[in-house]
Amino acid sequence: MLSKSIVRRTKFALMAAVLGGGTLFSSCGINDIQDNLIAGALAGVKGAATNWVDGLLIDFNEFVEAIPDNPVDTP
């Protein structure tokens, strides 16, 4: 019967091989990860700024009724 430490080391080695092989042979590099982090941060800043500016400006559509595309003919 195998000891618990040998089984544990074998499981750890297999998991490390799978995870290491996945990161070693993937097409995603450090530059890609850095670019995605920067793009995500900039998207968050853009969203926050857009919400802030939209909160300051008046939405005229709330005050003016929309002109219908097909006006109703009244007799």
N, CA, C and O atoms as CSV, one atom per row, in Angstrom:
chain,resi,resn,atom,element,x,y,z
A,1,MET,N,N,0.824,-1.171,0.000
A,1,MET,CA,C,0.000,0.000,0.000
A,1,MET,C,C,0.885,1.257,0.000
A,1,MET,O,O,1.902,1.318,0.690
A,2,LEU,N,N,0.482,2.228,-0.768
A,2,LEU,CA,C,1.262,3.453,-0.858
A,2,LEU,C,C,1.004,4.332,0.351
A,2,LEU,O,O,-0.093,4.353,0.909
A,3,SER,N,N,2.021,5.040,0.734
A,3,SER,CA,C,1.839,5.942,1.866
A,3,SER,C,C,1.122,7.217,1.419
A,3,SER,O,O,1.095,7.547,0.233
A,4,LYS,N,N,0.556,7.911,2.369
A,4,LYS,CA,C,-0.214,9.116,2.062
A,4,LYS,C,C,0.668,10.203,1.456
A,4,LYS,O,O,0.221,10.945,0.581
A,5,SER,N,N,1.894,10.302,1.902
A,5,SER,CA,C,2.774,11.358,1.393
A,5,SER,C,C,3.136,11.129,-0.076
A,5,SER,O,O,3.267,12.091,-0.833
A,6,ILE,N,N,3.298,9.880,-0.483
A,6,ILE,CA,C,3.622,9.591,-1.886
A,6,ILE,C,C,2.428,9.926,-2.773
A,6,ILE,O,O,2.594,10.506,-3.846
A,7,VAL,N,N,1.240,9.567,-2.335
A,7,VAL,CA,C,0.027,9.873,-3.101
A,7,VAL,C,C,-0.158,11.384,-3.195
A,7,VAL,O,O,-0.489,11.901,-4.262
A,8,ARG,N,N,0.050,12.091,-2.095
A,8,ARG,CA,C,-0.097,13.540,-2.073
A,8,ARG,C,C,0.925,14.197,-3.001
A,8,ARG,O,O,0.578,15.118,-3.740
A,9,ARG,N,N,2.168,13.743,-2.976
A,9,ARG,CA,C,3.209,14.298,-3.852
A,9,ARG,C,C,2.897,14.019,-5.318
A,9,ARG,O,O,3.140,14.866,-6.178
A,10,THR,N,N,2.362,12.846,-5.601
A,10,THR,CA,C,2.012,12.498,-6.978
A,10,THR,C,C,0.878,13.384,-7.486
A,10,THR,O,O,0.931,13.879,-8.612
A,11,LYS,N,N,-0.142,13.585,-6.663
A,11,LYS,CA,C,-1.246,14.464,-7.054
A,11,LYS,C,C,-0.756,15.882,-7.277
A,11,LYS,O,O,-1.153,16.538,-8.240
A,12,PHE,N,N,0.110,16.358,-6.384
A,12,PHE,CA,C,0.647,17.707,-6.527
A,12,PHE,C,C,1.484,17.835,-7.792
A,12,PHE,O,O,1.393,18.847,-8.487
A,13,ALA,N,N,2.285,16.844,-8.099
A,13,ALA,CA,C,3.120,16.880,-9.298
A,13,ALA,C,C,2.261,16.881,-10.561
A,13,ALA,O,O,2.559,17.611,-11.506
A,14,LEU,N,N,1.207,16.078,-10.590
A,14,LEU,CA,C,0.317,16.056,-11.750
A,14,LEU,C,C,-0.407,17.389,-11.926
A,14,LEU,O,O,-0.540,17.883,-13.046
A,15,MET,N,N,-0.873,17.970,-10.824
A,15,MET,CA,C,-1.556,19.251,-10.906
A,15,MET,C,C,-0.596,20.343,-11.366
A,15,MET,O,O,-0.970,21.187,-12.181
A,16,ALA,N,N,0.623,20.338,-10.861
A,16,ALA,CA,C,1.614,21.331,-11.272
A,16,ALA,C,C,1.970,21.161,-12.739
A,16,ALA,O,O,2.174,22.152,-13.440
A,17,ALA,N,N,2.047,19.929,-13.215
A,17,ALA,CA,C,2.365,19.688,-14.626
A,17,ALA,C,C,1.250,20.186,-15.538
A,17,ALA,O,O,1.515,20.775,-16.586
A,18,VAL,N,N,0.000,19.948,-15.137
A,18,VAL,CA,C,-1.135,20.396,-15.954
A,18,VAL,C,C,-1.196,21.916,-15.979
A,18,VAL,O,O,-1.325,22.508,-17.051
A,19,LEU,N,N,-1.108,22.556,-14.823
A,19,LEU,CA,C,-1.171,24.015,-14.760
A,19,LEU,C,C,0.049,24.660,-15.423
A,19,LEU,O,O,-0.089,25.650,-16.142
A,20,GLY,N,N,1.215,24.118,-15.191
A,20,GLY,CA,C,2.433,24.658,-15.801
A,20,GLY,C,C,2.429,24.501,-17.307
A,20,GLY,O,O,2.830,25.414,-18.030
A,21,GLY,N,N,1.984,23.359,-17.784
A,21,GLY,CA,C,1.911,23.145,-19.226
A,21,GLY,C,C,0.890,24.050,-19.885
A,21,GLY,O,O,1.096,24.510,-21.007
A,22,GLY,N,N,-0.209,24.307,-19.195
A,22,GLY,CA,C,-1.240,25.193,-19.744
A,22,GLY,C,C,-0.750,26.615,-19.885
A,22,GLY,O,O,-1.070,27.289,-20.864
A,23,THR,N,N,0.024,27.083,-18.915
A,23,THR,CA,C,0.535,28.453,-19.009
A,23,THR,C,C,1.751,28.539,-19.902
A,23,THR,O,O,2.001,29.586,-20.500
A,24,LEU,N,N,2.512,27.467,-20.008
A,24,LEU,CA,C,3.723,27.496,-20.824
A,24,LEU,C,C,3.394,27.511,-22.309
A,24,LEU,O,O,4.061,28.199,-23.081
A,25,PHE,N,N,2.385,26.769,-22.717
A,25,PHE,CA,C,2.090,26.635,-24.139
A,25,PHE,C,C,0.909,27.488,-24.581
A,25,PHE,O,O,0.432,27.343,-25.707
A,26,SER,N,N,0.429,28.375,-23.715
A,26,SER,CA,C,-0.684,29.230,-24.130
A,26,SER,C,C,-0.151,30.393,-24.953
A,26,SER,O,O,1.027,30.741,-24.866
A,27,SER,N,N,-1.031,30.991,-25.754
A,27,SER,CA,C,-0.614,32.089,-26.629
A,27,SER,C,C,-0.698,33.432,-25.925
A,27,SER,O,O,-0.366,34.458,-26.520
A,28,CYS,N,N,-1.128,33.450,-24.689
A,28,CYS,CA,C,-1.283,34.688,-23.929
A,28,CYS,C,C,0.004,34.964,-23.159
A,28,CYS,O,O,0.443,34.150,-22.347
A,29,GLY,N,N,0.596,36.116,-23.425
A,29,GLY,CA,C,1.829,36.471,-22.750
A,29,GLY,C,C,1.606,37.566,-21.723
A,29,GLY,O,O,0.485,38.032,-21.517
A,30,ILE,N,N,2.688,37.964,-21.088
A,30,ILE,CA,C,2.626,39.015,-20.074
A,30,ILE,C,C,2.157,40.325,-20.690
A,30,ILE,O,O,1.395,41.063,-20.066
A,31,ASN,N,N,2.605,40.625,-21.910
A,31,ASN,CA,C,2.176,41.870,-22.557
A,31,ASN,C,C,0.677,41.878,-22.821
A,31,ASN,O,O,0.030,42.917,-22.682
A,32,ASP,N,N,0.119,40.738,-23.197
A,32,ASP,CA,C,-1.327,40.646,-23.422
A,32,ASP,C,C,-2.097,40.882,-22.130
A,32,ASP,O,O,-3.107,41.586,-22.123
A,33,ILE,N,N,-1.624,40.301,-21.050
A,33,ILE,CA,C,-2.278,40.479,-19.762
A,33,ILE,C,C,-2.196,41.932,-19.323
A,33,ILE,O,O,-3.173,42.487,-18.820
A,34,GLN,N,N,-1.027,42.556,-19.510
A,34,GLN,CA,C,-0.852,43.959,-19.147
A,34,GLN,C,C,-1.778,44.848,-19.975
A,34,GLN,O,O,-2.409,45.756,-19.433
A,35,ASP,N,N,-1.866,44.598,-21.272
A,35,ASP,CA,C,-2.739,45.384,-22.137
A,35,ASP,C,C,-4.203,45.242,-21.735
A,35,ASP,O,O,-4.948,46.222,-21.749
A,36,ASN,N,N,-4.623,44.023,-21.374
A,36,ASN,CA,C,-6.004,43.802,-20.961
A,36,ASN,C,C,-6.311,44.491,-19.630
A,36,ASN,O,O,-7.410,45.014,-19.446
A,37,LEU,N,N,-5.361,44.496,-18.709
A,37,LEU,CA,C,-5.563,45.184,-17.441
A,37,LEU,C,C,-5.699,46.691,-17.652
A,37,LEU,O,O,-6.555,47.330,-17.041
A,38,ILE,N,N,-4.862,47.256,-18.511
A,38,ILE,CA,C,-4.936,48.691,-18.799
A,38,ILE,C,C,-6.242,49.024,-19.500
A,38,ILE,O,O,-6.887,50.017,-19.161
A,39,ALA,N,N,-6.644,48.213,-20.472
A,39,ALA,CA,C,-7.900,48.461,-21.190
A,39,ALA,C,C,-9.093,48.372,-20.241
A,39,ALA,O,O,-10.029,49.164,-20.356
A,40,GLY,N,N,-9.077,47.437,-19.320
A,40,GLY,CA,C,-10.163,47.315,-18.360
A,40,GLY,C,C,-10.227,48.509,-17.417
A,40,GLY,O,O,-11.311,48.993,-17.091
A,41,ALA,N,N,-9.068,48.979,-16.983
A,41,ALA,CA,C,-9.036,50.149,-16.102
A,41,ALA,C,C,-9.542,51.388,-16.834
A,41,ALA,O,O,-10.297,52.177,-16.266
A,42,LEU,N,N,-9.134,51.564,-18.081
A,42,LEU,CA,C,-9.586,52.718,-18.857
A,42,LEU,C,C,-11.086,52.647,-19.140
A,42,LEU,O,O,-11.763,53.675,-19.151
A,43,ALA,N,N,-11.606,51.450,-19.367
A,43,ALA,CA,C,-13.047,51.304,-19.584
A,43,ALA,C,C,-13.821,51.674,-18.316
A,43,ALA,O,O,-14.892,52.276,-18.398
A,44,GLY,N,N,-13.292,51.322,-17.161
A,44,GLY,CA,C,-13.931,51.703,-15.903
A,44,GLY,C,C,-13.931,53.204,-15.696
A,44,GLY,O,O,-14.927,53.773,-15.250
A,45,VAL,N,N,-12.817,53.849,-16.018
A,45,VAL,CA,C,-12.737,55.310,-15.897
A,45,VAL,C,C,-13.696,55.976,-16.861
A,45,VAL,O,O,-14.359,56.949,-16.504
A,46,LYS,N,N,-13.779,55.460,-18.092
A,46,LYS,CA,C,-14.684,56.039,-19.087
A,46,LYS,C,C,-16.137,55.891,-18.632
A,46,LYS,O,O,-16.920,56.831,-18.768
A,47,GLY,N,N,-16.504,54.747,-18.104
A,47,GLY,CA,C,-17.867,54.536,-17.629
A,47,GLY,C,C,-18.224,55.452,-16.477
A,47,GLY,O,O,-19.328,55.995,-16.431
A,48,ALA,N,N,-17.290,55.630,-15.535
A,48,ALA,CA,C,-17.552,56.509,-14.393
A,48,ALA,C,C,-17.671,57.959,-14.847
A,48,ALA,O,O,-18.542,58.688,-14.373
A,49,ALA,N,N,-16.800,58.380,-15.762
A,49,ALA,CA,C,-16.858,59.760,-16.259
A,49,ALA,C,C,-18.138,60.004,-17.052
A,49,ALA,O,O,-18.741,61.071,-16.941
A,50,THR,N,N,-18.553,59.032,-17.843
A,50,THR,CA,C,-19.786,59.180,-18.626
A,50,THR,C,C,-20.993,59.304,-17.704
A,50,THR,O,O,-21.860,60.148,-17.932
A,51,ASN,N,N,-21.058,58.482,-16.674
A,51,ASN,CA,C,-22.165,58.570,-15.718
A,51,ASN,C,C,-22.169,59.905,-14.994
A,51,ASN,O,O,-23.235,60.466,-14.744
A,52,TRP,N,N,-20.996,60.424,-14.654
A,52,TRP,CA,C,-20.897,61.694,-13.943
A,52,TRP,C,C,-21.365,62.848,-14.832
A,52,TRP,O,O,-22.119,63.712,-14.383
A,53,VAL,N,N,-20.917,62.864,-16.098
A,53,VAL,CA,C,-21.305,63.934,-17.018
A,53,VAL,C,C,-22.793,63.833,-17.339
A,53,VAL,O,O,-23.479,64.853,-17.404
A,54,ASP,N,N,-23.299,62.622,-17.540
A,54,ASP,CA,C,-24.731,62.451,-17.811
A,54,ASP,C,C,-25.582,62.903,-16.629
A,54,ASP,O,O,-26.716,63.345,-16.818
A,55,GLY,N,N,-25.056,62.798,-15.427
A,55,GLY,CA,C,-25.773,63.265,-14.258
A,55,GLY,C,C,-25.830,64.781,-14.179
A,55,GLY,O,O,-26.762,65.335,-13.596
A,56,LEU,N,N,-24.850,65.458,-14.755
A,56,LEU,CA,C,-24.825,66.919,-14.730
A,56,LEU,C,C,-25.713,67.545,-15.795
A,56,LEU,O,O,-26.327,68.587,-15.564
A,57,LEU,N,N,-25.781,66.914,-16.952
A,57,LEU,CA,C,-26.516,67.491,-18.073
A,57,LEU,C,C,-28.001,67.146,-17.990
A,57,LEU,O,O,-28.388,66.120,-17.432
A,58,ILE,N,N,-28.808,68.016,-18.552
A,58,ILE,CA,C,-30.258,67.817,-18.568
A,58,ILE,C,C,-30.626,66.938,-19.753
A,58,ILE,O,O,-30.122,67.129,-20.859
A,59,ASP,N,N,-31.504,65.977,-19.515
A,59,ASP,CA,C,-32.004,65.132,-20.593
A,59,ASP,C,C,-33.271,65.778,-21.156
A,59,ASP,O,O,-34.332,65.724,-20.534
A,60,PHE,N,N,-33.151,66.391,-22.341
A,60,PHE,CA,C,-34.268,67.116,-22.919
A,60,PHE,C,C,-35.393,66.192,-23.378
A,60,PHE,O,O,-36.523,66.644,-23.558
A,61,ASN,N,N,-35.109,64.935,-23.567
A,61,ASN,CA,C,-36.157,63.990,-23.972
A,61,ASN,C,C,-37.195,63.800,-22.871
A,61,ASN,O,O,-38.316,63.375,-23.149
A,62,GLU,N,N,-36.844,64.103,-21.647
A,62,GLU,CA,C,-37.813,63.998,-20.559
A,62,GLU,C,C,-38.845,65.124,-20.623
A,62,GLU,O,O,-39.976,64.957,-20.165
A,63,PHE,N,N,-38.459,66.267,-21.187
A,63,PHE,CA,C,-39.335,67.434,-21.212
A,63,PHE,C,C,-40.124,67.585,-22.505
A,63,PHE,O,O,-41.221,68.143,-22.496
A,64,VAL,N,N,-39.588,67.103,-23.600
A,64,VAL,CA,C,-40.220,67.272,-24.910
A,64,VAL,C,C,-40.743,65.912,-25.362
A,64,VAL,O,O,-40.027,64.913,-25.306
A,65,GLU,N,N,-41.988,65.882,-25.806
A,65,GLU,CA,C,-42.543,64.638,-26.318
A,65,GLU,C,C,-41.952,64.349,-27.689
A,65,GLU,O,O,-41.678,65.263,-28.467
A,66,ALA,N,N,-41.764,63.101,-27.967
A,66,ALA,CA,C,-41.208,62.716,-29.254
A,66,ALA,C,C,-42.237,62.932,-30.359
A,66,ALA,O,O,-43.432,62.718,-30.153
A,67,ILE,N,N,-41.774,63.352,-31.520
A,67,ILE,CA,C,-42.652,63.547,-32.672
A,67,ILE,C,C,-42.891,62.173,-33.294
A,67,ILE,O,O,-41.940,61.475,-33.647
A,68,PRO,N,N,-44.150,61.786,-33.429
A,68,PRO,CA,C,-44.414,60.443,-33.993
A,68,PRO,C,C,-44.033,60.386,-35.471
A,68,PRO,O,O,-44.125,61.381,-36.190
A,69,ASP,N,N,-43.612,59.227,-35.901
A,69,ASP,CA,C,-43.247,59.038,-37.316
A,69,ASP,C,C,-44.486,59.037,-38.209
A,69,ASP,O,O,-44.453,59.573,-39.316
A,70,ASN,N,N,-45.546,58.454,-37.748
A,70,ASN,CA,C,-46.791,58.401,-38.524
A,70,ASN,C,C,-47.875,59.182,-37.773
A,70,ASN,O,O,-48.554,58.633,-36.905
A,71,PRO,N,N,-48.030,60.453,-38.109
A,71,PRO,CA,C,-49.043,61.214,-37.378
A,71,PRO,C,C,-50.448,60.677,-37.651
A,71,PRO,O,O,-50.739,60.174,-38.736
A,72,VAL,N,N,-51.296,60.794,-36.656
A,72,VAL,CA,C,-52.675,60.312,-36.764
A,72,VAL,C,C,-53.503,61.407,-37.442
A,72,VAL,O,O,-53.469,62.564,-37.025
A,73,ASP,N,N,-54.254,61.032,-38.499
A,73,ASP,CA,C,-55.123,61.984,-39.182
A,73,ASP,C,C,-56.393,62.150,-38.379
A,73,ASP,O,O,-57.042,61.164,-38.031
A,74,THR,N,N,-56.750,63.373,-38.085
A,74,THR,CA,C,-58.008,63.637,-37.377
A,74,THR,C,C,-59.019,64.194,-38.366
A,74,THR,O,O,-58.671,65.053,-39.175
A,75,PRO,N,N,-60.251,63.730,-38.321
A,75,PRO,CA,C,-61.243,64.203,-39.294
A,75,PRO,C,C,-61.726,65.600,-39.016
A,75,PRO,O,O,-62.561,66.124,-39.753
